[in-house]
Amino acid sequence: MKAGDTRRALAKRWLIRLAVPLAVAALVVPGAGPAGAAPARHYTGTEYDLGGATRPIDGPQAGVDALAGQISASTDATLADLAREQATLPYSRPDAARPGAPPSVETYPRPDSQAASDQYSTSVWQLGRRHDSVTYTVAARRPGNRELDTSWTSFSFTGPVMVAVRKLSGSATGCLVRPTADAIRPWFVGDTCYFLLTRPANLSVEFAPNTTTPVLHPMLVFANPPESDVPSPNDPNVLYFGPGVHYLGPNVTLHSNETIYLAGGAWVEGAFLGIDVQNVVIKGRGIIDGLFMDTGNQAENKQQPGLIDIRCDNGGDPARTCATSPTSRNVLIDGVTLVDGPRFNVRALSEYTVIRNVKIIGWWINTDGIVAGDKSLVENNFVKDNEDSLKLFWGDSVVRDNVVWQLENGAPFMLSWNIEQDSANFHVYDNDVIHVEQYNAPTQGVFDSRHAGKGHLQRYLFENIRVEDASYRLFYLNVEHNTWYDPALGYGKFSELIFRNITAPATFTLPSVMNGIDADHGFTDVDLVDLRLGDTCVTDAPGANLQLDPDATDQIRIMKSSRCGGHA
């Protein structure tokens, strides 16, 4: 029997043995329990007040639980408003399998001009049938990138499937699939990593021994839900791109009441700009490629447009004017993949914005991932870039169920970069940071702020954040003087922040820091609750490896509950 026939026979055998029990298990609803109010939790830890004074914590913390409830109630109300706005958009129904839909797999054609990966190939098995899924690759662009390239595949499916990722170059001794919180248990046979999926996921498939930074040849699997609301190519309000390469160039103008659809197999070389637009949809399974704009020079790339840029004006500083006068409104960006953008990827400074299941691969410093305006939902995205991945600048926002692979620069979660407007109510939860490649810049961390603006930023609730392969620094939170802001405009502050149920590795190269300018321009009322470093739930600043500025931090509480390590 030939090697290929052996692999196919093995795949079928495993599919029969494992698909049925896993599909049944997927119907079980975990966590069901008796009704009734939960008892007040007991906390132990330490509070740090202005001047470095400390007080022990031993008992319930009603204020913390109440603040968390207020933030989540506020953002839940925003989600309800956002759903009503989105319901007015054409082709806006979320992608999902129809009830009772039969099992299916959809793969997409590769344009002849785009090479397949020489590192990996991918097949998807369902009901004994094999579907080959195109695996692409993009090479590292910036000198100093710690990786050599990144490969990825994208398909859509309903029902259980088995995914087989074959390593085409080099040897391996095993494999793993991240995020580990997805609890996908692969098995490795010969040169191939096999695993089962019963629901959509954005994943990294890694071959031992190269499973920690730097992973030289990353391999990503984007397993999408089936498309639910595909536009008609005959709709006059739809700009439809079918399979194949489309050369559009920079600054493709977006119009109000317009839908941009990229079918699976579409490869679009273009950058989309919308100014003062309403009711815009950009969706599909296609790819937006920014390589044609890449000059190969960091400084020159700063002048290039983003791949999707929706804002309120065409001059000045959009980060300032769009916050106070958000004239763009009701935007949906869903399902597309963005690669090789030389500048930022998605900047949607519009009210009532949903950014969902977008996949990003970028290489340059200043190639930010995703930033959305007020009243936004950012969910189920995958961001792998070399600048800030998820910017948390404009309030009444929910950021959930995203996966981040952070390159050498920037931060997975950026709370402020000199924001001048007051912002409040951010709920950031159930996100996975699978790799952080930071190693040599002292202003970096997983959670980061470089706040020299005059804005008062408050009411952030981070919970159920899982940090995997990271070793540089966990928190770098600063209100500071810096060279990108005029101090004559005045300085701001942070207050009412909760970091709850955060898991991260045991040790980092640099200590975490929380600094300010003075007592009025720093951090007040910050709670680190159930922060678990390795196997330890921390209860004080030394245990958290956290340095506090005694002159600019007040009411900083570090504590654990009896449920430390579990979900809130």
Beta strands, then each sheet from edge to edge (+ up, - down):
strand 1: 43-48
strand 2: 54-59
strand 3: 104-106
strand 4: 120-126
strand 5: 129-133
strand 6: 135-139
strand 7: 149-158
strand 8: 161-167
strand 9: 174-178
strand 10: 187-189
strand 11: 192-197
strand 12: 201-208
strand 13: 219-224
strand 14: 238-241
strand 15: 244-253
strand 16: 258-262
strand 17: 266-275
strand 18: 278-284
strand 19: 287-289
strand 20: 308-311
strand 21: 329-334
strand 22: 337-339
strand 23: 346-348
strand 24: 351-356
strand 25: 359-361
strand 26: 370-372
strand 27: 376-379
strand 28: 382-385
strand 29: 390-391
strand 30: 397-400
strand 31: 403-406
strand 32: 413-417
strand 33: 423-436
strand 34: 447-451
strand 35: 456-469
strand 36: 475-479
strand 37: 493-504
strand 38: 512-515
strand 39: 523-533
strand 40: 536-537
strand 41: 546-548
strand 42: 553-561
sheet 1: 2+ 1- 42+ 39+ 37+ 35+ 33+ 30+ 27+ 24+ 21+ 18+ 16+ 14+
sheet 2: 2+ 1- 42+ 39+ 40-
sheet 3: 2+ 1- 42+ 39+ 37+ 35+ 33+ 31+ 28+ 25+ 22+ 19+ 17+ 15+
sheet 4: 2+ 1- 42+ 39+ 37+ 35+ 33+ 31+ 28+ 25+ 22+ 19+ 17+ 20+ 23+ 26+ 29+ 32+ 34+ 36+ 38+ 41+
sheet 5: 3+ 7- 6+
sheet 6: 3+ 7- 13- 12+ 9-
sheet 7: 5+ 4- 8+ 11- 10+
end
